[in-house]
Amino acid sequence: MAPDLSRRTFLATSAGAVLAMTAASRARVFGANETFGVGVIGVGGQGGHHLHRLVRNKGVRVRAVCDIYKPRLESAVKVSGAKGYHDYQDLLARDDIDCVWIATPDHWHAQMAIDAMRAGKDVYCEKPMARYWHEARDFYRVVQQTGRVVQIGSQDTSRDVWREARKHIDAGKLGKLVWSQTSIARNVRDGDWKYGISLKAGKHNLDWKRFLGPAKERPYDPERFFRWRKYWDYSGGISTDLFVHVLHSLCIPLGNEWPVRCVSAGGVFLHKDRETPDTFQALIDYEGGHTVFVAGTQANEQGLPVVIRGHEATMYLSGSDVEIRPERIYAGSRRAETAHAKDVGDSIAAHHQNFFDCVRKRDQRTNCDPLLGYKVDVAVDMAVECWRQNKVFLFDPETEEVTAG
């Protein structure tokens, strides 16, 4: 695994503690009609999508945008009317920025989020929370130190169906949970994540060294910059990019426990232009005695239904519906039932609104809070390392350490 981020961010140093306390002291409650000053770091595909939404939000003023690829930065400045920055630290130094959006490649998430929180900013960080599990741990510790509000950008968690499901599980309608399943499946003829490469890109307008950041030093390669999700240095592939979506959501009804054991399988079966598998599965054991099977592929779009199996009944989740079917041996004492959760409509808009509502109230319980993000990152990073090292991986919730079994 990558070197521990804590050695670079100095979490254990007195200087780090002072910065954290300073950031916490700057937290304030916003008035009902007060406008949020926002900075966006990373304005490529996903970041650009967020930016277009933010500039249309009447409660937001986008004051700064940042990117290391000049054409993207220039476009973002035109869209937002905000000041453009090459170095994200310059954006963070502004006192009129309340919230920071981070939509960079995964290997930069934790470092930028930690720097933002220490600068007194609340953070909306695209999923995954970090490239490696120990970076997510460091990220979470700084959340605790600073008291900042953080939303992990897994928008499906803002759908009400997951909390509706949790209510029925808490009421004991399934009995003891046994195992669950979920998946994410795509099929792209020439391969997923094969984004276009601009022929105008080069060292004159793309800061390759800053792109690499904490990752391994490599010679300039536009393929790696524009299609970074295919490479281990910057991404965990299906596991960290796609599994996090479905696991963030599923872990809400399951109770957000710690993963304690993981095995995985899969391979680069079709799309040979990448390091990360195009087909991947993981089995994850949780501390309460329950297993989750999660499957993903980029070569077939037929996925699995979301199912939570208990000893006494089974729950099926589809859209906004929660259906409970009793097991045959409990049919006499249990009844089948269906509940309908509220349809939030645009889940990205709902996720943005949830973040701003929590910032206004200084409520750290966002719909995809950093503890949920941390626990899911442990699971998906263990899955990656299981496959890469051909070993079983274990997590100890007491020591917060991952080991090979």
C-alpha positions, 0 to 999 in steps of 0.5 A: 500500500502507499506510504502513510499520509499522516507522515506528510500531513503531520497529524501527530505534531503540535503544529497540526493540532494548533492548526486544527484548533484554529480552524475549529474556532472559525466555525460559525452558524450561518443565517437563514438567508446568508450566501455561502462562498464556495471554491471548487478544486478540480473542474474537469468532468465531475467538477465541471458538472458540480460547478454548473449546478453551484452557479445556478444555486441562488444561495451560493456564490462561487468565488474561486475555481482551481485546476492544473489544466489551463483550458479547463480552468479558463472555461470554469472562470468563464462559467462562474465569473470566479477568480481562477487559481493554479495552486489550491492552497491559494484558494484555501487562503481566501477568507471569503470561502466557506465551503470547498468542493473537491473533485480531483483524481482520487489520490488527491482527495485526502490531502486537499480535504485535510488542508481545507479543513485546517484552513477553516473550510467545510468540505464536499469531497467527491467519492471515494473519501481517499485512495487508500484506507489509511488516508481516509483514517487520517481524513476522519481524524482531522474531521474530529479535530476541527469539527468541520462539516463534510459530505462525501459525494455519493449522492445516492445516499440522499435518497430516503429509501435507505433510511426507510429500510433502516427503520424496518430493520431496527424494528426487528422485521428481518431478525438477525441479518445474515447476508446482503447483495448489491452491484453496479454494472456497465457495458461500454463497447470500447471500455469504460473511463476511456475519456477523450484526450485533447491533442492540445494538452502538453507541459505548456498548459498541464502541470504534470508534477502537480497532477502526480502529487503524492503518487509515484513519479512518472514521465508525462503521459496524457493517457494517465492524466485524462484516463486516470481511473484505469491506473492503480496510482490514482484509483482503485478501479471498480472498487473505489470508484463504483463499489463505494456508490452502492456500499455507502447506500447499503451500509445505511440500512445495515447499520454502518458497521466496521468491515473486518474481513475481505476477499475478492476476485475478478480480472481484466477479462475484456478491456486490456487497455487498463491496469484495474479489473473490468470485472470485480467482486468482493465478499466483506464480513462485518463486525456484527456477523453479516456478509455483503456480496458486491459485484461490478463489471464494465463489460455487461450491464445486467446487475443484481437486485439489492437484497438484505437477507435476515433469518426471519425475512428478506428485504428487497429494495427497488427505486423508492420501494422497500418490500419485506417477504417472510421466510417460509418457516416464519410465514405464520408469524410474519407478514409480507409488507411493502413501504414506499419512501419519499422520492427526492427526485434529483439526488445530486440536488438533494445531496448538495442541499443536505450539505448546505443545510448541515453547514448552516446548522453546524450539523456533522451528520450529513447524508454521507458523513466521513465516518461512513466514508471511512468505513466504506473506504476500508472495505473497498481498499481491502478488496483492491489489495486482496486482488493485487496481493492474492491475500485475505485482508483483515481490519481491527476496529480497535486498533484501526489497522489493516493486516493480511490474514 
